């Protein structure tokens, strides 16, 4: 029986909509808030020049677990908390008790216990019982059992709340944690906050939503997130004007004319606050508690009661059934809010402003799960549907919405998305720094987790970002691509203030947090991955973490989907720890993080030592370490970790994007996917049909193979006569291997690129046995050429019948590599950074090499072209040599190619111009450097060096 049978009122506007279910109604009709096609989240209008800054901090009576006011029956001190560990500490004792506080306010309160756990999946045992006790009378005022699976993260403090009533003033109140000895439990703090202030948070947060819908004019500050940034941090960083409001009730008077009335929720059934928030958003009202209703309906506010929810429901499912029956048809189905009724403020303004349904349903409770599925089944599958907020239990919630092709955007404690959503959408992305040459080293990438959580970005991220020593070490900072909609100004701020060692990457799993293994429809998953690629590309993110539960490996179909539908990604990290590397569809590398959620710098050091153990130095090793930002890590922690290994020259710490570029090079993949034109498989595979023809050889060993016992001389492959490649300089790479490199240095193959339209061979290269570094290992052979648009291109490999040869694939890119002259990797004897380049000045510098490096021993064998982009301030010096460009073998000292650059070769002064050197690259395992010698005859600026 539906709850409407016994509810005594049905609002006329709700009844009018109940007859027809609108799948995608307009999200908000009011001026100021828009929802453009293709955006997953709405846009707000530009914030007012001066915002009203309202303080919504709630007075807390907080006691540190390790402090002098709290006592202990078991456990021991552990840094910033008090911990009890199995097999170490006595079980069935109070982890904390006290402080016997006599100043706790009389009436409704909400006690809190900040706890962390080491394992939240082993079972669902009760691990602690928390209670509030009146020590004067001995009465337990409230208690709650907390199970293992109630924790959503590991080694991360989470707040567990317990409402209670303090009946008498002056009694000694204690907050107790009883530990059963079944799991590691660490307590950070205990305490309480008063209910009246919570009620005001609901009132003024929904007021902010109504006001900011038209134009963002109210910004709020709160203190509920431990360690958050200060009151003015983001306001000042984004250049937002503000005036502090001393009396928040004055804002109710100021904006009274924008309100239609109040919706009263029922304190006896907390979920009515979510229903009240939904109704308030639709009817331009505010959600209020019974305690505040009298004040609001009286002068000077005189707000009418739009709805009174007291006594209307007996269960939370009835509350959400009513919301579904009468209001779900009035709101968008693209976005739903998941918010605990215990959170009176924060994200509630966003729900009110955007007129969204607000729910709090637990998939592990059958009746609630049935209700939740009703909402989810009406949302767009795989097309950007978002559940924003959080869950009663992480894994169960993410799994459930993943089944419906919906992702979660964490943000229940986000405070000001209605302001951030109106900041400029212009995002200035910095280019990826120069990649160092790949060597037989241990490459380590450090990643800070949880940046996909919008509340973390708002409240704690900036505190870490503002560290005075940020930039000392390479670090990957996870964020959400959805910031492009939710907080674009913040995203741009991070990009513009990033140092060369700061790399912004995507948290799980791209656009939102989802378990893609649970998506049942492949085409919808492909759509989601494509949408993720679009948002990541516009957000300047090139690495993403894929989650499938805390320890779930990535299914092959998921990895393949990212390989094909997110072609600009450099790589994936997977949350299943171990460090295993998979290359999906021969295109995209993915690595299970070697360590996840390291809580301290010592744990990071320990994990690094564990995963570098046994390295023999014959090939690169890649180690990825993820760290937890919430507990024991600061930016200095990462500096200390890097310094711990500073004496080991075989260990190189790099940003995640550079890390995956090096990994891609090791696996003979295009280092920069943005340069990719096309990949052709040499043979038919399960994921691609080969376009090549063959006169000798056969499909074998993941490629097309020919050998001396079965084949004669002939074309191993030719084709595909493609006419769609872009005009200009291109590089085609054959991924090949040979059976052995010993013996006679035979000519084993000739590679060429042929213009089939004219019959002209554009470039060719003879491959000898000595050109291979080793037998049985794939290696790249590359040919550079200039393409004419519309011509039919043919890529050929002529087998010489001298060795067993295997060709895996043929890849065409617009370039092989690029080095910014002012970036790391290239070195300098003269000059300094000037704008977008490196400049040597006639008046300031002596003659010498203004650019040299990078000493790359992995430049593919084949025909090479090197382009230097330079400019001079004086091109009127005729035949005088201004610069000498060369390519030098760093092992032998031999000059491979060079040219003198005269003033008259510049067509204009102060304009960049390209100058090129071509050469055959035949020296394997010998480092090449690219040099610009400054002759001190004019001021020269080098922009970049491009390798084809």
PATIPA-590688 format. One record per residue (C-alpha): residue in one letter; y, z, x. Coordinates in steps of 0.1 Angstrom, whole numbers, padded with zeros to 4 digits, always signed. Layout:
BEGIN
aYZX;...
//
This chain:
BEGIN
x+0000+0000+0000;x+0033-0010+0015;x+0059+0017+0018;x+0084-0001-0005;x+0064+0011-0035;x+0077+0046-0032;x+0111+0040-0015;x+0138+0045-0042;x+0163+0020-0030;x+0163-0016-0019;x+0196-0029-0005;x+0207-0061-0023;x+0213-0080+0009;x+0178-0071+0022;x+0161-0081-0010;x+0178-0115-0009;x+0162-0123+0024;x+0128-0108+0016;x+0117-0138-0003;x+0118-0162+0026;x+0108-0156+0062;x+0133-0172+0086;x+0117-0178+0119;x+0148-0185+0140;x+0179-0173+0122;x+0212-0173+0140;x+0212-0143+0163;x+0248-0133+0155;x+0274-0151+0135;x+0303-0130+0146;x+0328-0146+0170;x+0324-0136+0206;x+0286-0135+0208;x+0268-0169+0211;x+0233-0180+0218;x+0233-0215+0234;x+0202-0236+0231;x+0179-0230+0261;x+0191-0195+0268;x+0165-0167+0264;x+0193-0141+0259;x+0227-0144+0242;x+0261-0147+0259;x+0290-0123+0252;x+0326-0134+0254;x+0347-0126+0285;x+0354-0088+0287;x+0388-0075+0278;x+0413-0072+0307;x+0412-0035+0303;x+0380-0018+0291;x+0378+0016+0274;x+0356+0036+0298;x+0337+0062+0278;x+0317+0090+0294;x+0284+0096+0276;x+0269+0118+0301;x+0248+0145+0285;x+0250+0180+0299;x+0217+0189+0314;x+0203+0223+0323;x+0183+0210+0352;x+0162+0229+0377;x+0147+0214+0408;x+0109+0221+0410;x+0112+0231+0446;x+0144+0252+0440;x+0148+0289+0441;x+0150+0294+0403;x+0115+0280+0397;x+0083+0298+0405;x+0048+0285+0412;x+0012+0296+0406;x-0003+0267+0426;x+0008+0237+0447;x+0030+0233+0477;x+0064+0220+0488;x+0065+0182+0494;x+0098+0169+0504;x+0119+0164+0473;x+0094+0181+0449;x+0065+0205+0443;x+0031+0189+0444;x-0005+0199+0435;x-0034+0180+0449;x-0070+0180+0440;x-0094+0197+0465;x-0064+0213+0481;x-0046+0234+0455;x-0060+0259+0430;x-0067+0244+0396;x-0059+0258+0361;x-0026+0274+0372;x+0010+0269+0365;x+0026+0243+0388;x+0060+0255+0376;x+0073+0284+0355;x+0107+0299+0350;x+0138+0299+0354;x+0142+0324+0325;x+0176+0308+0317;x+0196+0327+0292;x+0223+0301+0287;x+0203+0274+0269;x+0222+0263+0237;x+0210+0276+0204;x+0194+0250+0181;x+0178+0217+0188;x+0171+0208+0224;x+0150+0183+0243;x+0131+0197+0273;x+0122+0173+0301;x+0097+0173+0329;x+0101+0147+0358;x+0066+0141+0371;x+0046+0116+0392;x+0010+0108+0397;x-0012+0090+0422;x-0037+0073+0399;x-0030+0063+0363;x-0062+0043+0355;x-0092+0064+0365;x-0096+0079+0330;x-0075+0094+0302;x-0080+0130+0310;x-0053+0156+0302;x-0038+0162+0336;x-0011+0187+0327;x+0002+0206+0297;x+0039+0212+0295;x+0056+0238+0273;x+0088+0257+0266;x+0084+0295+0263;x+0108+0322+0252;x+0101+0349+0278;x+0119+0375+0258;x+0095+0373+0228;x+0066+0356+0245;x+0066+0328+0219;x+0058+0292+0230;x+0085+0272+0214;x+0068+0238+0219;x+0040+0223+0240;x+0026+0189+0249;x-0005+0176+0267;x+0001+0147+0291;x-0028+0124+0299;x-0033+0103+0330;x-0026+0070+0313;x+0007+0083+0299;x+0021+0076+0334;x+0032+0040+0338;x+0037+0039+0375;x+0022+0055+0407;x+0041+0078+0429;x+0072+0073+0408;x+0089+0101+0389;x+0088+0096+0351;x+0105+0117+0325;x+0083+0134+0298;x+0103+0149+0269;x+0095+0178+0246;x+0118+0186+0216;x+0121+0223+0208;x+0143+0247+0189;x+0160+0276+0206;x+0163+0301+0178;x+0183+0329+0195;x+0211+0330+0221;x+0206+0349+0253;x+0168+0348+0255;x+0152+0339+0288;x+0137+0303+0285;x+0112+0289+0309;x+0098+0254+0313;x+0062+0254+0324;x+0037+0229+0338;x+0001+0239+0336;x-0021+0219+0361;x-0058+0214+0355;x-0067+0202+0390;x-0077+0167+0378;x-0051+0145+0395;x-0023+0146+0421;x+0008+0157+0403;x+0043+0161+0418;x+0071+0177+0399;x+0107+0168+0407;x+0127+0188+0381;x+0124+0205+0347;x+0151+0214+0322;x+0167+0206+0288;x+0196+0189+0271;x+0212+0198+0238;x+0205+0178+0206;x+0242+0175+0194;x+0252+0155+0225;x+0222+0132+0220;x+0234+0126+0185;x+0268+0116+0198;x+0251+0092+0222;x+0235+0074+0193;x+0268+0072+0174;x+0290+0060+0202;x+0265+0036+0216;x+0261+0018+0183;x+0299+0018+0180;x+0300+0001+0213;x+0276-0026+0201;x+0296-0034+0171;x+0329-0035+0190;x+0315-0055+0220;x+0299-0081+0197;x+0333-0096+0191;x+0346-0090+0226;x+0334-0065+0252;x+0360-0037+0251;x+0340-0005+0258;x+0321+0004+0289;x+0300+0036+0291;x+0289+0059+0319;x+0258+0081+0317;x+0238+0102+0341;x+0202+0099+0327;x+0190+0078+0356;x+0183+0099+0387;x+0202+0087+0417;x+0223+0062+0399;x+0255+0047+0412;x+0288+0062+0404;x+0310+0058+0373;x+0331+0030+0387;x+0307+0012+0409;x+0301-0020+0390;x+0335-0020+0373;x+0352-0022+0407;x+0327-0046+0422;x+0331-0071+0394;x+0369-0066+0392;x+0368-0053+0356;x+0399-0034+0345;x+0394-0001+0327;x+0411+0030+0313;x+0392+0063+0312;x+0390+0078+0277;x+0393+0115+0277;x+0381+0120+0240;x+0354+0096+0229;x+0361+0104+0193;x+0395+0087+0197;x+0376+0054+0201;x+0361+0059+0166;x+0396+0061+0153;x+0407+0031+0174;x+0380+0008+0162;x+0375+0023+0127;x+0386-0010+0110;x+0357-0029+0126;x+0331-0006+0110;x+0316-0009+0075;x+0300+0025+0074;x+0273+0048+0086;x+0235+0047+0085;x+0220+0082+0086;x+0186+0086+0104;x+0161+0114+0097;x+0157+0139+0126;x+0123+0149+0110;x+0110+0113+0117;x+0126+0101+0149;x+0117+0065+0145;x+0142+0062+0117;x+0168+0060+0144;x+0154+0026+0153;x+0155+0014+0117;x+0190+0028+0114;x+0200+0008+0146;x+0186-0024+0131;x+0204-0019+0098;x+0237-0008+0115;x+0237-0040+0135;x+0232-0062+0105;x+0258-0043+0084;x+0284-0036+0110;x+0277+0001+0109;x+0269+0030+0132;x+0237+0051+0134;x+0244+0088+0129;x+0225+0120+0127;x+0227+0143+0096;x+0247+0168+0117;x+0275+0142+0122;x+0274+0126+0088;x+0298+0151+0072;x+0324+0146+0099;x+0323+0109+0097;x+0325+0106+0059;x+0355+0129+0058;x+0391+0122+0069;x+0403+0107+0091;x+0373+0083+0094;x+0362+0082+0057;x+0332+0060+0065;x+0310+0052+0036;x+0272+0058+0037;x+0255+0024+0040;x+0221+0040+0039;x+0206+0075+0041;x+0171+0074+0056;x+0164+0111+0052;x+0131+0120+0034;x+0123+0083+0028;x+0092+0081+0050;x+0063+0103+0061;x+0049+0082+0090;x+0064+0060+0117;x+0043+0030+0106;x+0059+0032+0072;x+0093+0030+0089;x+0084-0002+0108;x+0066-0017+0078;x+0099-0013+0059;x+0118-0029+0087;x+0094-0058+0088;x+0095-0063+0050;x+0132-0062+0045;x+0150-0069+0078;x+0127-0089+0101;x+0137-0121+0082;x+0174-0114+0089;x+0171-0112+0127;x+0162-0136+0154;x+0125-0137+0164;x+0133-0148+0199;x+0141-0113+0211;x+0129-0078+0199;x+0139-0044+0213;x+0113-0018+0223;x+0131+0016+0225;x+0118+0051+0223;x+0136+0071+0196;x+0142+0098+0222;x+0166+0074+0239;x+0197+0078+0217;x+0220+0056+0237;x+0217+0030+0265;x+0201-0003+0253;x+0209+0006+0217;x+0243-0011+0219;x+0227-0044+0229;x+0204-0042+0198;x+0233-0035+0175;x+0256-0061+0190;x+0230-0089+0189;x+0215-0078+0155;x+0180-0072+0168;x+0150-0055+0154;x+0142-0022+0172;x+0106-0009+0173;x+0085+0017+0192;x+0049+0009+0186;x+0019+0018+0208;x-0008-0008+0211;x-0034+0019+0219;x-0029+0034+0184;x-0047+0011+0159;x-0023+0015+0130;x+0007+0009+0153;x-0010-0020+0170;x-0016-0037+0137;x+0021-0033+0128;x+0031-0045+0163;x+0010-0077+0160;x+0029-0086+0128;x+0061-0088+0147;x+0046-0105+0177;x+0028-0132+0157;x+0062-0144+0143;x+0078-0147+0177;x+0078-0180+0197;x+0047-0183+0218;x+0053-0193+0254;x+0088-0206+0246;x+0110-0178+0260;x+0101-0150+0235;x+0113-0117+0250;x+0104-0080+0243;x+0133-0061+0259;x+0131-0024+0266;x+0099-0006+0275;x+0065+0006+0262;x+0048+0039+0254;x+0023+0029+0281;x+0030+0000+0305;x-0003-0018+0309;x-0013-0017+0272;x+0021-0030+0261;x+0024-0058+0287;x-0012-0068+0279;x-0005-0070+0242;x+0026-0092+0243;x+0010-0114+0270;x-0017-0123+0245;x+0011-0137+0223;x+0029-0156+0251;x+0058-0131+0252;x+0072-0114+0283;x+0088-0080+0287;x+0122-0075+0301;x+0124-0039+0312;x+0158-0023+0304;x+0155+0007+0280;x+0180+0027+0300;x+0204-0003+0305;x+0239+0009+0296;x+0263-0020+0296;x+0245-0053+0290;x+0271-0061+0263;x+0297-0061+0290;x+0277-0077+0318;x+0265-0104+0294;x+0301-0116+0292;x+0308-0120+0329;x+0311-0154+0345;x+0279-0175+0346;x+0289-0192+0379;x+0264-0181+0405;x+0271-0190+0442;x+0238-0192+0459;x+0236-0191+0497;x+0212-0215+0515;x+0181-0201+0531;x+0187-0192+0568;x+0171-0212+0595;x+0134-0207+0598;x+0122-0196+0633;x+0095-0217+0650;x+0060-0208+0640;x+0041-0190+0667;x+0009-0171+0670;x+0026-0139+0659;x+0022-0112+0632;x+0048-0119+0606;x+0057-0090+0583;x+0077-0092+0551;x+0091-0060+0535;x+0098-0060+0497;x+0116-0035+0476;x+0100-0034+0441;x+0112-0029+0405;x+0144-0050+0406;x+0131-0069+0376;x+0141-0037+0357;x+0176-0043+0345;x+0184-0006+0343;x+0174-0002+0379;x+0198-0029+0389;x+0225-0012+0369;x+0219+0024+0379;x+0203+0026+0414;x+0201-0008+0430;x+0238-0009+0439;x+0236+0025+0456;x+0209+0011+0479;x+0228-0023+0482;x+0259-0004+0493;x+0241+0012+0522;x+0265+0010+0552;x+0237-0004+0575;x+0224-0030+0550;x+0217-0063+0568;x+0202-0046+0599;x+0166-0057+0590;x+0151-0084+0568;x+0143-0072+0533;x+0132-0088+0500;x+0151-0073+0470;x+0133-0080+0437;x+0155-0089+0407;x+0150-0106+0374;x+0159-0143+0369;x+0169-0132+0334;x+0200-0117+0350;x+0214-0152+0347;x+0219-0144+0310;x+0219-0106+0309;x+0243-0099+0338;x+0254-0131+0356;x+0284-0115+0373;x+0261-0089+0389;x+0237-0117+0401;x+0266-0136+0416;x+0279-0104+0433;x+0246-0099+0449;x+0245-0135+0462;x+0280-0135+0475;x+0277-0101+0493;x+0242-0107+0507;x+0238-0107+0545;x+0215-0133+0562;x+0188-0105+0562;x+0190-0100+0524;x+0167-0121+0503;x+0167-0119+0465;x+0133-0127+0450;x+0118-0124+0415;x+0099-0094+0403;x+0069-0098+0379;x+0063-0124+0366;x+0093-0146+0367;x+0114-0148+0337;x+0099-0116+0323;x+0071-0091+0331;x+0039-0106+0317;x+0002-0108+0326;x-0004-0146+0327;x-0042-0141+0329;x-0040-0129+0293;x-0023-0161+0280;x-0049-0179+0259;x-0031-0212+0256;x-0026-0232+0288;x+0001-0255+0276;x+0022-0225+0265;x+0017-0209+0299;x+0028-0241+0315;x+0059-0241+0294;x+0066-0205+0304;x+0062-0213+0341;x+0085-0243+0337;x+0111-0221+0321;x+0107-0195+0348;x+0112-0223+0374;x+0144-0233+0357;x+0158-0198+0356;x+0147-0190+0392;x+0162-0223+0405;x+0196-0215+0389;x+0194-0179+0400;x+0187-0189+0436;x+0152-0173+0438;x+0123-0190+0456;x+0095-0163+0456;x+0080-0146+0426;x+0055-0117+0422;x+0026-0124+0397;x+0012-0093+0380;x-0021-0091+0361;x-0022-0053+0357;x-0016-0031+0386;x-0046-0044+0406;x-0054-0077+0389;x-0060-0109+0409;x-0044-0142+0397;x-0068-0165+0378;x-0070-0201+0392;x-0055-0216+0361;x-0025-0194+0365;x-0020-0202+0402;x-0024-0239+0395;x+0002-0237+0367;x+0027-0223+0391;x+0018-0249+0417;x+0025-0278+0393;x+0052-0264+0369;x+0073-0245+0395;x+0073-0270+0424;x+0104-0255+0440;x+0088-0221+0447;x+0080-0212+0483;x+0052-0189+0474;x+0038-0162+0452;x+0030-0125+0459;x+0002-0110+0438;x+0001-0074+0429;x-0036-0070+0437;x-0034-0054+0472;x-0054-0067+0501;x-0035-0096+0517;x-0058-0124+0508;x-0041-0159+0508;x-0049-0187+0483;x-0033-0221+0483;x-0033-0234+0447;x-0039-0271+0442;x-0032-0277+0479;x+0005-0271+0471;x+0015-0234+0467;x+0005-0204+0488;x-0001-0170+0471;x-0008-0137+0488;x-0021-0105+0474;x+0003-0079+0488;x-0012-0060+0517;x+0002-0028+0503;x+0018-0020+0469;x+0044+0007+0460;x+0045+0025+0494;x+0063+0057+0486;x+0076+0066+0520;x+0084+0050+0554;x+0054+0067+0569;x+0031+0051+0543;x+0046+0017+0552;x+0040+0022+0589;x+0004+0033+0581;x-0003+0002+0560;x+0012-0021+0586;x-0010-0006+0613;x-0040-0009+0591;x-0034-0046+0584;x-0025-0057+0619;x-0056-0041+0633;x-0080-0065+0649;x-0056-0094+0653;x-0068-0116+0682;x-0036-0136+0688;x-0052-0170+0683;x-0034-0177+0650;x-0005-0163+0629;x-0012-0133+0607;x+0009-0126+0576;x+0014-0090+0563;x+0034-0083+0531;x+0044-0047+0523;x+0059-0036+0490;x+0078-0003+0488;x+0088+0019+0459;x+0126+0025+0455;x+0124+0055+0432;x+0111+0082+0453;x+0112+0086+0491;x+0126+0053+0504;x+0162+0045+0513;x+0175+0015+0531;x+0173+0035+0563;x+0135+0038+0556;x+0132+0001+0562;x+0153+0002+0593;x+0131+0030+0607;x+0099+0010+0599;x+0112-0020+0617;x+0123+0001+0647;x+0088+0017+0649;x+0074-0017+0659;x+0104-0029+0680;x+0085-0027+0713;x+0057-0050+0701;x+0068-0085+0708;x+0040-0099+0687;x+0054-0085+0655;x+0082-0104+0638;x+0098-0091+0606;x+0112-0118+0583;x+0126-0123+0549;x+0101-0132+0521;x+0114-0167+0518;x+0112-0173+0555;x+0078-0156+0555;x+0064-0182+0530;x+0080-0210+0549;x+0061-0200+0580;x+0030-0196+0559;x+0035-0230+0544;x+0039-0245+0579;x+0007-0228+0590;x-0012-0244+0560;x+0004-0278+0566;x+0025-0277+0534;x+0061-0289+0530;x+0082-0261+0545;x+0109-0267+0519;x+0095-0278+0485;x+0130-0289+0475;x+0125-0318+0499;x+0093-0329+0484;x+0092-0365+0470;x+0054-0368+0463;x+0020-0355+0473;x-0009-0379+0471;x-0045-0367+0475;x-0066-0389+0497;x-0095-0385+0473;x-0100-0377+0437;x-0099-0339+0430;x-0102-0317+0400;x-0064-0314+0398;x-0052-0349+0409;x-0064-0385+0409;x-0060-0403+0442;x-0040-0435+0441;x-0054-0449+0474;x-0079-0476+0480;x-0103-0476+0510;x-0123-0502+0530;x-0142-0475+0550;x-0152-0439+0545;x-0160-0417+0515;x-0149-0386+0497;x-0160-0356+0518;x-0150-0321+0529;x-0119-0319+0507;x-0106-0353+0518;x-0114-0389+0527;x-0137-0391+0557;x-0149-0417+0581;x-0173-0414+0611;x-0188-0435+0638;x-0224-0434+0625;x-0216-0446+0590;x-0184-0466+0593;x-0168-0495+0613;x-0132-0501+0620;x-0110-0505+0589;x-0085-0490+0565;x-0095-0455+0556;x-0068-0456+0529;x-0040-0478+0517;x-0017-0478+0488;x-0003-0467+0464;x+0025-0494+0462;x+0049-0469+0448;x+0084-0483+0438;x+0101-0451+0426;x+0109-0434+0459;x+0145-0427+0466;x+0165-0448+0490;x+0174-0434+0525;x+0156-0415+0552;x+0121-0403+0543;x+0092-0388+0562;x+0056-0394+0553;x+0030-0369+0566;x-0007-0375+0569;x-0027-0342+0569;x-0057-0350+0592;x-0084-0335+0613;x-0108-0347+0640;x-0143-0336+0649;x-0136-0329+0686;x-0108-0332+0711;x-0129-0333+0742;x-0141-0365+0760;x-0123-0398+0763;x-0088-0400+0750;x-0096-0427+0725;x-0071-0443+0701;x-0087-0429+0669;x-0063-0442+0642;x-0031-0460+0636;x-0008-0448+0608;x+0019-0468+0593;x+0044-0472+0564;x+0046-0507+0551;x+0071-0524+0527;x+0046-0543+0506;x+0075-0562+0489;x+0085-0579+0521;x+0053-0573+0542;x+0073-0554+0568;x+0059-0524+0587;x+0087-0499+0586;x+0072-0475+0611;x+0038-0470+0629;x+0022-0446+0652;x-0010-0447+0673;x-0030-0415+0671;x-0050-0405+0701;x-0076-0378+0705;x-0053-0358+0727;x-0027-0356+0699;x-0049-0332+0680;x-0045-0295+0690;x-0082-0286+0682;x-0112-0300+0665;x-0120-0293+0629;x-0085-0280+0620;x-0061-0299+0599;x-0029-0310+0615;x+0002-0330+0604;x+0011-0365+0617;x+0045-0377+0604;x+0063-0410+0603;x+0100-0413+0595;x+0115-0444+0579;x+0144-0457+0560;x+0135-0467+0524;x+0152-0494+0503;x+0152-0484+0466;x+0128-0503+0444;x+0106-0516+0473;x+0068-0512+0470;x+0057-0487+0496;x+0023-0486+0511;x+0009-0458+0534;x-0020-0468+0556;x-0045-0452+0580;x-0064-0477+0601;x-0096-0461+0614;x-0107-0472+0649;x-0143-0461+0648;x-0140-0437+0677;x-0143-0402+0661;x-0150-0385+0628;x-0116-0383+0610;x-0108-0366+0577;x-0075-0372+0558;x-0067-0345+0531;x-0035-0358+0516;x-0003-0379+0522;x+0030-0362+0515;x+0065-0377+0515;x+0096-0356+0519;x+0133-0362+0524;x+0132-0343+0557;x+0109-0320+0577;x+0135-0294+0586;x+0171-0285+0589;x+0190-0260+0611;x+0225-0248+0603;x+0244-0247+0636;x+0259-0213+0629;x+0226-0197+0617;x+0200-0177+0635;x+0174-0194+0656;x+0198-0218+0673;x+0216-0203+0703;x+0250-0210+0719;x+0267-0209+0753;x+0302-0219+0740;x+0320-0215+0707;x+0319-0194+0676;x+0314-0196+0638;x+0341-0216+0621;x+0337-0221+0583;x+0304-0239+0577;x+0297-0247+0613;x+0298-0238+0650;x+0329-0247+0668;x+0338-0251+0705;x+0375-0251+0711;x+0394-0271+0737;x+0417-0241+0743;x+0391-0213+0741;x+0358-0225+0756;x+0344-0237+0788;x+0322-0268+0790;x+0285-0260+0781;x+0258-0262+0755;x+0275-0252+0722;x+0241-0255+0704;x+0206-0253+0717;x+0172-0243+0705;x+0150-0237+0684;x+0121-0242+0709;x+0097-0254+0682;x+0062-0260+0694;x+0050-0272+0660;x+0070-0304+0655;x+0045-0328+0639;x+0032-0356+0662;x+0045-0390+0652;x+0078-0409+0650;x+0108-0385+0647;x+0144-0389+0639;x+0170-0362+0646;x+0204-0362+0630;x+0233-0342+0643;x+0263-0337+0620;x+0295-0332+0640;x+0333-0336+0637;x+0361-0337+0663;x+0398-0329+0660;x+0406-0360+0682;x+0390-0394+0680;x+0417-0412+0699;x+0403-0407+0734;x+0385-0440+0735;x+0353-0441+0756;x+0356-0405+0769;x+0324-0386+0763;x+0330-0356+0739;x+0294-0345+0735;x+0259-0352+0748;x+0231-0349+0723;x+0196-0346+0734;x+0160-0335+0727;x+0144-0315+0755;x+0108-0304+0762;x+0111-0266+0768;x+0079-0265+0788;x+0084-0294+0812;x+0122-0296+0811;x+0120-0333+0804;x+0146-0350+0783;x+0128-0367+0754;x+0158-0385+0740;x+0196-0383+0745;x+0229-0400+0739;x+0265-0396+0750;x+0289-0394+0721;x+0323-0409+0727;x+0355-0403+0708;x+0356-0439+0696;x+0322-0434+0679;x+0340-0410+0654;x+0355-0431+0626;x+0380-0404+0617;x+0393-0371+0630;x+0382-0338+0613;x+0355-0354+0592;x+0318-0347+0596;x+0298-0377+0607;x+0260-0381+0614;x+0246-0392+0648;x+0209-0398+0652;x+0183-0398+0680;x+0148-0413+0675;x+0117-0406+0696;x+0080-0404+0696;x+0067-0369+0694;x+0035-0366+0714;x+0037-0333+0732;x+0016-0307+0713;x+0020-0270+0718;x+0052-0276+0738;x+0085-0263+0724;x+0113-0287+0717;x+0149-0279+0717;x+0179-0298+0702;x+0211-0295+0722;x+0248-0304+0719;x+0267-0303+0752;x+0304-0297+0749;x+0324-0316+0775;x+0357-0298+0768;x+0377-0329+0759;x+0384-0321+0722;x+0375-0294+0697;x+0341-0300+0683;x+0323-0285+0653;x+0286-0289+0646;x+0275-0285+0610;x+0237-0289+0611;x+0208-0306+0627;x+0183-0323+0605;x+0147-0332+0615;x+0130-0362+0599;
//
